[in-house]
Amino acid sequence: MKELITMLFGIAVFPEKHAQDLANSWRRRYDPHYTTIPAHMTVREKEDWTEEQLEETVAYLEQATASLSPFTVHFNRVSSFYPSNHVLYLALEDTTGMQELHKHICSGPLTVEAPKHVYTPHLTIGRDMSADELHDLYGNLRMQAFDITSKIDRIHLLYQTDNGSWTAYQSFLFKGSSATQ
């Protein structure tokens, strides 16, 4: 009989190093999660899974990524979820690629019946700030021009360790044709 162990799992993409480095230049100071997870774009929110759900998810992700093709994202500005959330992020010029990835991955056994938020792909640079701090940083950064392109060619199934850090359980390369969007 299988032991029922639950752990928090999530699915994310990591942009290329140059995009992570830029995000981390602000995350060091403005994101309390800086030390627990690298700069990333969430594809599917964290959730407790049993060992059986994990096995089903791995099999599903292997199948789902077989037809996905690498694509490119372009970060072109800073935006915020204020006032609903004190979060600043690098926004995408065109969210189509990430929206399609999210729709493709979050189906079948990974369907989210009642999502808490509308899916907005982004790269967080600050969170949990006071309203004054958020407005000050946003006011400075929204005047800057951003032109950061990153290739997305895999997703990562992550799990949360006992100390609260997130680490990769398994990565899944996109095995479809290499046409970029």
Steps between C-alpha positions, in 0.01 A plus 500: 500500500637842400566749775297819458754780525395848395743769392461838338571491127481767231594546136710789371731615225831667565599769250857511373775617736514861375127545575537334842799722580300814422205383710733401783658846507167615653391174662799506736347798674129489419402131490510303827486178289831586331692235696234228471440487123680632191337767283223317313164519329237281659311269265294323768459614859629293788282222633527205737528171311511140607760258363236367261417851372872566450542183291194591292631855451847387387344266242267776383779760471717260299212456256397869501849637427558257211297724268605840638747713306750747649392863481632841591365750752577871507489701822440865415375680812440491873145457627319434826208305644428788740257548674396132518859389561815694587700342218724664237600299196659503159214473252494330163445694182289210368367237740377260229781243532472476878119501488503210255757314712285552810186380319682194364659400832202581723267252335430132550609394849643849564175689436435763764125504557473838675816709451557771763630749241489566129825360359739789435847377400767720659843507663471629857757759609341606829226389737362563849613864492320785667279703266742795523803286416315333212389835351848649536672208325227471237521873429875471437492178298203575274703782342775256398504324166527121513595274211567153638441194285518145631451160343260264675572136413407302813286495810604399848300300751606648833449390858535684829761366740468490878685832532255677265729508194383382160704259291450315174350153524519451123540714188315436174646618169264610224543238230284655225648676197736787584295773335493811717202722560 
